[in-house]
């Protein structure tokens, strides 16, 4: 005897941040629709680099 007809399992809902991740990960899309976002992301990277450099200098300096 055949099993009754059943629907395939539903796919999980998309992540609420999927669109944001896609925008930040795709430079062409980001530059076209959010030109200020590229500059902000670049600035954030510079700040993080400066923080890491300052921490490295502090840890390498003699007490």
Phi and psi in radians as a Rosetta constraint file:
Dihedral C 1 N 2 CA 2 C 2 CIRCULARHARMONIC -1.308 0.35
Dihedral N 2 CA 2 C 2 N 3 CIRCULARHARMONIC 2.628 0.35
Dihedral C 2 N 3 CA 3 C 3 CIRCULARHARMONIC -1.330 0.35
Dihedral N 3 CA 3 C 3 N 4 CIRCULARHARMONIC 2.673 0.35
Dihedral C 3 N 4 CA 4 C 4 CIRCULARHARMONIC -1.113 0.35
Dihedral N 4 CA 4 C 4 N 5 CIRCULARHARMONIC 2.692 0.35
Dihedral C 4 N 5 CA 5 C 5 CIRCULARHARMONIC -1.135 0.35
Dihedral N 5 CA 5 C 5 N 6 CIRCULARHARMONIC 2.341 0.35
Dihedral C 5 N 6 CA 6 C 6 CIRCULARHARMONIC -2.341 0.35
Dihedral N 6 CA 6 C 6 N 7 CIRCULARHARMONIC 2.606 0.35
Dihedral C 6 N 7 CA 7 C 7 CIRCULARHARMONIC -1.309 0.35
Dihedral N 7 CA 7 C 7 N 8 CIRCULARHARMONIC 2.624 0.35
Dihedral C 7 N 8 CA 8 C 8 CIRCULARHARMONIC -1.159 0.35
Dihedral N 8 CA 8 C 8 N 9 CIRCULARHARMONIC 2.693 0.35
Dihedral C 8 N 9 CA 9 C 9 CIRCULARHARMONIC -1.042 0.35
Dihedral N 9 CA 9 C 9 N 10 CIRCULARHARMONIC 2.487 0.35
Dihedral C 9 N 10 CA 10 C 10 CIRCULARHARMONIC -1.240 0.35
Dihedral N 10 CA 10 C 10 N 11 CIRCULARHARMONIC 2.519 0.35
Dihedral C 10 N 11 CA 11 C 11 CIRCULARHARMONIC -1.309 0.35
Dihedral N 11 CA 11 C 11 N 12 CIRCULARHARMONIC 2.615 0.35
Dihedral C 11 N 12 CA 12 C 12 CIRCULARHARMONIC -1.148 0.35
Dihedral N 12 CA 12 C 12 N 13 CIRCULARHARMONIC 2.635 0.35
Dihedral C 12 N 13 CA 13 C 13 CIRCULARHARMONIC -1.141 0.35
Dihedral N 13 CA 13 C 13 N 14 CIRCULARHARMONIC 2.634 0.35
Dihedral C 13 N 14 CA 14 C 14 CIRCULARHARMONIC -1.140 0.35
Dihedral N 14 CA 14 C 14 N 15 CIRCULARHARMONIC 2.677 0.35
Dihedral C 14 N 15 CA 15 C 15 CIRCULARHARMONIC -1.078 0.35
Dihedral N 15 CA 15 C 15 N 16 CIRCULARHARMONIC 2.477 0.35
Dihedral C 15 N 16 CA 16 C 16 CIRCULARHARMONIC -1.137 0.35
Dihedral N 16 CA 16 C 16 N 17 CIRCULARHARMONIC -0.336 0.35
Dihedral C 16 N 17 CA 17 C 17 CIRCULARHARMONIC -1.845 0.35
Dihedral N 17 CA 17 C 17 N 18 CIRCULARHARMONIC 0.167 0.35
Dihedral C 17 N 18 CA 18 C 18 CIRCULARHARMONIC -1.032 0.35
Dihedral N 18 CA 18 C 18 N 19 CIRCULARHARMONIC -0.755 0.35
Dihedral C 18 N 19 CA 19 C 19 CIRCULARHARMONIC -1.140 0.35
Dihedral N 19 CA 19 C 19 N 20 CIRCULARHARMONIC -0.711 0.35
Dihedral C 19 N 20 CA 20 C 20 CIRCULARHARMONIC -1.128 0.35
Dihedral N 20 CA 20 C 20 N 21 CIRCULARHARMONIC -0.736 0.35
Dihedral C 20 N 21 CA 21 C 21 CIRCULARHARMONIC -1.089 0.35
Dihedral N 21 CA 21 C 21 N 22 CIRCULARHARMONIC -0.732 0.35
Dihedral C 21 N 22 CA 22 C 22 CIRCULARHARMONIC -1.113 0.35
Dihedral N 22 CA 22 C 22 N 23 CIRCULARHARMONIC -0.739 0.35
Dihedral C 22 N 23 CA 23 C 23 CIRCULARHARMONIC -1.115 0.35
Dihedral N 23 CA 23 C 23 N 24 CIRCULARHARMONIC -0.805 0.35
Dihedral C 23 N 24 CA 24 C 24 CIRCULARHARMONIC -1.223 0.35
Dihedral N 24 CA 24 C 24 N 25 CIRCULARHARMONIC -0.491 0.35
Dihedral C 24 N 25 CA 25 C 25 CIRCULARHARMONIC -1.477 0.35
Dihedral N 25 CA 25 C 25 N 26 CIRCULARHARMONIC -0.363 0.35
Dihedral C 25 N 26 CA 26 C 26 CIRCULARHARMONIC -1.848 0.35
Dihedral N 26 CA 26 C 26 N 27 CIRCULARHARMONIC 1.745 0.35
Dihedral C 26 N 27 CA 27 C 27 CIRCULARHARMONIC -1.025 0.35
Dihedral N 27 CA 27 C 27 N 28 CIRCULARHARMONIC -0.649 0.35
Dihedral C 27 N 28 CA 28 C 28 CIRCULARHARMONIC -1.151 0.35
Dihedral N 28 CA 28 C 28 N 29 CIRCULARHARMONIC -0.781 0.35
Dihedral C 28 N 29 CA 29 C 29 CIRCULARHARMONIC -1.120 0.35
Dihedral N 29 CA 29 C 29 N 30 CIRCULARHARMONIC -0.768 0.35
Dihedral C 29 N 30 CA 30 C 30 CIRCULARHARMONIC -1.083 0.35
Dihedral N 30 CA 30 C 30 N 31 CIRCULARHARMONIC -0.779 0.35
Dihedral C 30 N 31 CA 31 C 31 CIRCULARHARMONIC -1.173 0.35
Dihedral N 31 CA 31 C 31 N 32 CIRCULARHARMONIC -0.586 0.35
Dihedral C 31 N 32 CA 32 C 32 CIRCULARHARMONIC -1.305 0.35
Dihedral N 32 CA 32 C 32 N 33 CIRCULARHARMONIC -0.779 0.35
Dihedral C 32 N 33 CA 33 C 33 CIRCULARHARMONIC -1.765 0.35
Dihedral N 33 CA 33 C 33 N 34 CIRCULARHARMONIC -0.402 0.35
Dihedral C 33 N 34 CA 34 C 34 CIRCULARHARMONIC -2.384 0.35
Dihedral N 34 CA 34 C 34 N 35 CIRCULARHARMONIC 1.233 0.35
Dihedral C 34 N 35 CA 35 C 35 CIRCULARHARMONIC -1.060 0.35
Dihedral N 35 CA 35 C 35 N 36 CIRCULARHARMONIC -0.571 0.35
Dihedral C 35 N 36 CA 36 C 36 CIRCULARHARMONIC -1.267 0.35
Dihedral N 36 CA 36 C 36 N 37 CIRCULARHARMONIC -0.413 0.35
Dihedral C 36 N 37 CA 37 C 37 CIRCULARHARMONIC -1.160 0.35
Dihedral N 37 CA 37 C 37 N 38 CIRCULARHARMONIC -0.699 0.35
Dihedral C 37 N 38 CA 38 C 38 CIRCULARHARMONIC -1.048 0.35
Dihedral N 38 CA 38 C 38 N 39 CIRCULARHARMONIC -0.769 0.35
Dihedral C 38 N 39 CA 39 C 39 CIRCULARHARMONIC -1.130 0.35
Dihedral N 39 CA 39 C 39 N 40 CIRCULARHARMONIC -0.694 0.35
Dihedral C 39 N 40 CA 40 C 40 CIRCULARHARMONIC -1.160 0.35
Dihedral N 40 CA 40 C 40 N 41 CIRCULARHARMONIC -0.744 0.35
Dihedral C 40 N 41 CA 41 C 41 CIRCULARHARMONIC -1.118 0.35
Dihedral N 41 CA 41 C 41 N 42 CIRCULARHARMONIC -0.726 0.35
Dihedral C 41 N 42 CA 42 C 42 CIRCULARHARMONIC -1.111 0.35
Dihedral N 42 CA 42 C 42 N 43 CIRCULARHARMONIC -0.748 0.35
Dihedral C 42 N 43 CA 43 C 43 CIRCULARHARMONIC -1.097 0.35
Dihedral N 43 CA 43 C 43 N 44 CIRCULARHARMONIC -0.714 0.35
Dihedral C 43 N 44 CA 44 C 44 CIRCULARHARMONIC -1.055 0.35
Dihedral N 44 CA 44 C 44 N 45 CIRCULARHARMONIC -0.708 0.35
Dihedral C 44 N 45 CA 45 C 45 CIRCULARHARMONIC -1.113 0.35
Dihedral N 45 CA 45 C 45 N 46 CIRCULARHARMONIC -0.698 0.35
Dihedral C 45 N 46 CA 46 C 46 CIRCULARHARMONIC -1.135 0.35
Dihedral N 46 CA 46 C 46 N 47 CIRCULARHARMONIC -0.726 0.35
Dihedral C 46 N 47 CA 47 C 47 CIRCULARHARMONIC -1.097 0.35
Dihedral N 47 CA 47 C 47 N 48 CIRCULARHARMONIC -0.762 0.35
Dihedral C 47 N 48 CA 48 C 48 CIRCULARHARMONIC -1.121 0.35
Dihedral N 48 CA 48 C 48 N 49 CIRCULARHARMONIC -0.719 0.35
Dihedral C 48 N 49 CA 49 C 49 CIRCULARHARMONIC -1.088 0.35
Dihedral N 49 CA 49 C 49 N 50 CIRCULARHARMONIC -0.733 0.35
Dihedral C 49 N 50 CA 50 C 50 CIRCULARHARMONIC -1.132 0.35
Dihedral N 50 CA 50 C 50 N 51 CIRCULARHARMONIC -0.690 0.35
Dihedral C 50 N 51 CA 51 C 51 CIRCULARHARMONIC -1.123 0.35
Dihedral N 51 CA 51 C 51 N 52 CIRCULARHARMONIC -0.752 0.35
Dihedral C 51 N 52 CA 52 C 52 CIRCULARHARMONIC -1.146 0.35
Dihedral N 52 CA 52 C 52 N 53 CIRCULARHARMONIC -0.757 0.35
Dihedral C 52 N 53 CA 53 C 53 CIRCULARHARMONIC -1.060 0.35
Dihedral N 53 CA 53 C 53 N 54 CIRCULARHARMONIC -0.737 0.35
Dihedral C 53 N 54 CA 54 C 54 CIRCULARHARMONIC -1.120 0.35
Dihedral N 54 CA 54 C 54 N 55 CIRCULARHARMONIC -0.698 0.35
Dihedral C 54 N 55 CA 55 C 55 CIRCULARHARMONIC -1.159 0.35
Dihedral N 55 CA 55 C 55 N 56 CIRCULARHARMONIC -0.722 0.35
Dihedral C 55 N 56 CA 56 C 56 CIRCULARHARMONIC -1.102 0.35
Dihedral N 56 CA 56 C 56 N 57 CIRCULARHARMONIC -0.785 0.35
Dihedral C 56 N 57 CA 57 C 57 CIRCULARHARMONIC -1.062 0.35
Dihedral N 57 CA 57 C 57 N 58 CIRCULARHARMONIC -0.720 0.35
Dihedral C 57 N 58 CA 58 C 58 CIRCULARHARMONIC -1.132 0.35
Dihedral N 58 CA 58 C 58 N 59 CIRCULARHARMONIC -0.718 0.35
Dihedral C 58 N 59 CA 59 C 59 CIRCULARHARMONIC -1.272 0.35
Dihedral N 59 CA 59 C 59 N 60 CIRCULARHARMONIC -0.515 0.35
Dihedral C 59 N 60 CA 60 C 60 CIRCULARHARMONIC -1.472 0.35
Dihedral N 60 CA 60 C 60 N 61 CIRCULARHARMONIC -0.313 0.35
Dihedral C 60 N 61 CA 61 C 61 CIRCULARHARMONIC -1.303 0.35
Dihedral N 61 CA 61 C 61 N 62 CIRCULARHARMONIC 2.539 0.35
Dihedral C 61 N 62 CA 62 C 62 CIRCULARHARMONIC -1.172 0.35
Dihedral N 62 CA 62 C 62 N 63 CIRCULARHARMONIC 2.629 0.35
